[in-house]
């Protein structure tokens, strides 16, 4: 049984994808960098990236606020948010894997 709190680092994640796909690690690394580079660029420009059957990534702005202790304050800041699709949430709950056909028919997140 695996530790539910174990973290998978970038290098291990890329190695797993390479093993699953049969692609060279160098190719997977390049694709990984380009996908996440494009994702960050799109969200930074105010776009919402919807990966049907997986979820959506979007930008959320937060107002600054005073810190309750001391005289300091937190400036306005932004965060990258992710909202998983219902299919992903069902899979995480332990339901059987769904087919690609079900993913295509799912509404965007």
N, C-alpha and C positions, 0 to 999 in steps of 0.2 A: 504494500500500500504506500502511496506517495504522500509526502507531507503537504497538506493543503495550503500551507503558508510559504512553501518553497518558491523562490524567485527564479525565473529563467532569464539569464542575461542575454544580451544581443547576440554574442558569439554562439552560444548554445542554441538559441532560437534559429539562427541562420543554418547551423549544422543540421538541426532536425528537419528543416524545410529541404535542404539539399538531399538528405537521406531519403525523405519521403518522395521527392520529385525525381530523384536520379540526376539532377543537374549539378554541375560543378559549384563548389562553394563560392568561387569568384563570381559566377553568374548570379547566384542567389543574392550575394552581397550587393552587387550592382543594382539588381531589381529592387531590393529592400531600400537602398538609399534613394533611388529615384521615386519610388512610391511614396515614401514618407516625406521627401523633399517637396513633391507636388502637393501632397496633402497639406503640409504646413503653409506653402505659398497660397493655396486656394483659401484656406481658413483665414490667413492673415489679411487677405483681400476682402474678407467679409462673406465669402461663399460658404454654403453648407455642403459638405461632401456626403452624399448618400450612397452607401454600398448596399444595394438591395439584398435582403436576406442576411445582412450582417449588422448594419446600424448606420448612424450618422455622426459626423464630426462637425462641430461648430464652435464659433467664438462666443464667449460670454464676457461682457464687461462688468466690472464690480466697482462701485464707488469707494473712494477712500474713507477712512474713519479715524476717529481719535482712539488712541490706545488708552485703556482704563488706568494704566499705571504710568506715571511720568508725564512729561510734556510732549511726547512724540506723537506722530500720526502716521498712518499708512496712506500713501498716495493711491489714486485710482490705479487699477490693474486689470489685466485681462487673463483669462484662462481658456485652455482648449477643453471642450466638453465632448463626451461621447455618450450616445444613447443607443443601447443595444436593441436590435429588432426583436419582436416576439419569438421568432424562430430561435434565435441565439439564446434568449432567456429560457425557453423550454428545454433546449439542449443542456443548459447549465443545471437545470433542475433534475436532470437524470432521465429525461424522456428519451426514447430511442432516436437515433439519428434520422433526420428527415432527408428525403430525396432532393436532388437538384430541381426536380419538377416543382416541388412544394416551395422552394426558394424563389423560383421565377414567378410564381403566382402570388407571393406575399406582397403586401402593400409596402411601399418605401417607409423606412423608419421615421 
